[in-house]
Every structure is written in structure tokens, then in C-alpha cells.
Amino acid sequence: MKQDRWKLYLKVLWGAVIALLLISLVGAIAGSKFWNTMLAGSVHVITLLAVLTLLLIIVVRLKEWVEAQVGSGADRKDVELQMLQQSMERIEAKVDRIEKILAEVSE
């Protein structure tokens, strides 16, 4: 859910910036100096937003990768623990058999 939320925020932000750019374009076409300045500012904002979006995507992907690595490490430890437990059960069974044989020999 949280990942969907950041994607929604990015879409809304990009929509607002594109709307700003379109308004600036219409004003620039009309020939107003103010709108030309606003168009240049809009291009600057879009450039910064593109960099921010790329950084955000990289950070989210890196976070997902780290979580996957930690999860696989935990799974690996669980498998190792299970193998050790099975090994202990086999050793206990062998010790029980040895105790049984020694009890019979001592009688």
C-alpha cells in the first residue's frame, strides 16, 4: 500500500507540473514576457522533478533489494537451523540405541 501511495504522489506532482507547463506555454505563445519567464521556470522545475523522481525510484528499488536480501538471509538461517535440528534428532536416536546396547551388555 505504501508503495502505491508514493506512486500516486508522483503522478499528482507530475500532473501539476505538466499543467503549469501547459499554462506557461499558452502564455508564452500569447507573447507576454511574464509567461516566457514562467515557461523557463517550468522547464527548470521539470528538470528538478525528473532528477527527484529518478532518485526516488532508485531509493525504493534499493530498499526492496535490501529487504529481499535480509529475507533470504533469514530464510537461509531457518533452513540451517532446521538441518541442525534434524541432525540432532539423528544423533539422539543413535545415542539412545547405544545406551540400549550398553544396558543389554551390562546385564
Secondary structure, DSSP 8 states (H G I E B T S, - for coil): -HHHHHHHHHHHHHHHHHHHHHHHHHHHHHT-HHHHHHHHHHHHHHHHHHHHHHHHHHHHHHHHHHHHHHHHHHHHHHHHHHHHHHHHHHHHHHHHHHHHHHHHHH-
